[in-house]
C-alpha cells in the first residue's frame, strides 16, 4: 500500500475532513487484511501463470520456424556430399583431393546420421499443442487475474478515495462501492480455477518428451559449429594443412558453418522457461489462490460495507420519499371556484 504523507505539505493547521479520515482508516485496515490473508502470495502465483500463458500462446513458433529452415539447409548440404566430393578440397588442398576428400566424406556421413536423430527429435516438438494449451489457460485466467489483482489493489483504491475526499469532500459521494462489492464476490473464480486445473490433465505427457527433444536439438546446435569444422580437419601426416582448409574453406564447409551460426542465434531459453513453468503448474495446488482470495474477500467485505455507509451519508439526503405522494388533480370547476374566491378576497 502506498505511503500517505502528502497531507503534511498542504499547510499547517489543515484539518482533515472527518469522512476522509474514516475512509483512510478503512484503507489501512484493508492493507492489514491483505497481509493477514496472504493475498500477495496468490498474486505472485497469478503473475507467473500469466507469464506462462503468454509463452504458451506464443508457442515459440518463430523460433521453431527459424530452426526448421536451418534443419532443411543442413539436410540438403549433408545429403549432397556424396555427389560433391571434388568440392570438399579447395585451395592448397585441391592437389591432394583424392586422398583428403574421402576422409572428409566419411566424417560428414557420420554427422549426417547424428543429424537425422536430431531432426527426428525436432519434428516431434509440437508448438501448436502449446498454443492450444495457452488458449485454454487464457480462458481460465480471464476471471482469475482481474479478481486477484483487483483485490490486491483495493487498499490503494480506497486510499485514493480518501485522498480525493481530503482535497474535495464532495467527491466522496461519487465512490463506486458497488464495483468493490462485486469484486469481492469473486464471481466465476471457482469455475475458472477448475478450468485451470483441467489444463494440467495430460500436461506431463506433453512437457517431458518436448523437453527431452528440445535438449537434444539444443545440444546438436551448440556443438554443430565445432563438429563441422572437425569434419574438415586434415588427418596426419598432413594435419598442419588444417589451417589452410579453414582459410580457404569449401562451399560445403562455408554453408554448414553459416547455418550453424544462424541456429545459434535462435533463442530457445523462453521455450525451456515455459516447459519448467508448466512442470511447476502440474504441482500447483489451486487452494494457494482460492484460500487467500476467499479470506481477503471475507475480511474486506466488512470494510467496504462501512465505506458504503460513509458514501451514503455524504450523498445529499434530498426529499423524503413520503413527500413524493402526488397531489390530487383539481377539476376545472374547482379551479374556477378557487379563482372566484381569490378575487373576492382581493376586493
ABEGO torsion letter per residue (X at the ends): XBBBAAAAAAEBGBBBBAAAAAAAAAAAAAAAAAAAAGAAAAAAAAAAAAAAAAAAAAGGAAAAAAAAAAAAAAAAAAAAAAAAAAAABBEAAAAAAAAAAAAAAAAAAAAAAAAAAAAAAAAABBAAAAAAAAAAAAAAAAAAAAAAAAAAAAAAAAAAAAAAAAABAAAAAABBAAAAAAAAAGBGAAAAAAAAAAAABGAAAAAAAAAAAAAAAAAAAAAAAAAAAAAABBBOAAAAAAAAAAABBBAAAAAAAAAAAAAAABBAAAAAAAAAAAAAAAABBAAAAAAAAAAAAAAAAAAAAAAAAAAAAABBAEBBAAAABBBBBBBAAAAAAAAAAAAAAAX
